[in-house]
Amino acid sequence: MKFSIKNIDSLDDDDLTQVKALDQKFFPFPWSHKQWDELNDNDRLFILKDDMDLVGFSLFRVEVDVFHLLKVLIAPELQSKNYAHQLMKDSYYALVKEAGNERNVFLEVQEGNLKAIRFYERIGLEKGERIKNYYSDGSVALRYFGKPKFT
Ligand SMILES: CC(C)(COP(=O)(O)OP(=O)(O)OC[C@H]1O[C@@H](n2cnc3c(N)ncnc32)[C@H](O)[C@@H]1OP(=O)(O)O)[C@@H](O)C(=O)NCCC(=O)NCCS
């Protein structure tokens, strides 16, 4: 499995089409085209490729003090094989290299998304605020925060 790390500026149309398709198919709250179009110079997209097929991605926003994780996704047939851990580790250290320091990761996750919550807790992130009505269906978000620890 090959990890490619790409800034959204350098993504070719085919990569971006595949990222949007994965998001649409498997993300609990997929983004609209408009939301994808609003990505900017502070956003970094990391993709995981199996030969020509895109099978996962992570998307971060580089903010003043933190790396804000906007999305992470692994295709269902490849989940629970540690690829998310690998993708997150490679993404994080690419961000650290660019920023020049190890910033905290910050994210929101749906309270019922137990698989994602387990994943964030396994890499050492800590539960923070509980935000009511965060998602379009009125569901609750939990914030997670901290310096990730990877094996
Ligand atoms: C969140 C998400 C990326 C996590 O992916 P994941 O596949 O669970 O995470 P990992 O690749 O690190 O795999 C972890 C699992 O593999 C197991 N594992 C770890 N190392 C392993 C190894 N070397 N070999 C086999 N299994 C291993 C872990 O025990 C864990 O098992 P569990 O799922 O039963 O707890 C994934 O669930 C996903 O894409 N979800 C849909 C999108 C989403 O909800 N994103 C988050 C929104 S905020």
The ligand as an ORCA input file, in Angstrom:
! r2SCAN-3c Opt
* xyz 0 1
  C     -12.325      6.219     11.741
  C     -11.623      5.215     10.847
  C     -10.734      5.952      9.862
  C     -10.773      4.306     11.759
  O     -10.248      3.263     10.987
  P      -9.862      1.835     11.602
  O      -9.702      0.941     10.453
  O     -10.816      1.476     12.687
  O      -8.499      2.142     12.325
  P      -7.137      1.329     12.241
  O      -6.742      1.145     10.814
  O      -6.149      1.989     13.136
  O      -7.522     -0.083     12.773
  C      -7.849     -0.230     14.111
  C      -8.319     -1.648     14.342
  O      -7.353     -2.542     13.785
  C      -6.814     -3.377     14.811
  N      -5.395     -3.484     14.492
  C      -4.410     -2.682     14.895
  N      -3.235     -3.097     14.416
  C      -3.489     -4.178     13.649
  C      -2.678     -5.022     12.867
  N      -1.357     -4.857     12.780
  N      -3.291     -6.014     12.180
  C      -4.626     -6.196     12.260
  N      -5.439     -5.398     12.998
  C      -4.865     -4.426     13.688
  C      -7.090     -2.650     16.087
  O      -7.161     -3.534     17.176
  C      -8.426     -2.007     15.789
  O      -9.470     -2.935     15.940
  P     -10.993     -2.455     16.260
  O     -11.488     -1.675     15.075
  O     -11.730     -3.730     16.471
  O     -10.914     -1.603     17.487
  C     -12.647      4.335     10.086
  O     -13.497      3.707     10.991
  C     -13.486      5.098      9.038
  O     -13.048      5.373      7.915
  N     -14.746      5.427      9.378
  C     -15.660      6.108      8.446
  C     -15.356      7.588      8.370
  C     -15.408      8.237      9.730
  O     -16.350      8.038     10.483
  N     -14.372      9.033     10.038
  C     -14.246      9.736     11.291
  C     -15.187     10.868     11.330
  S     -14.768     12.039     12.562
*
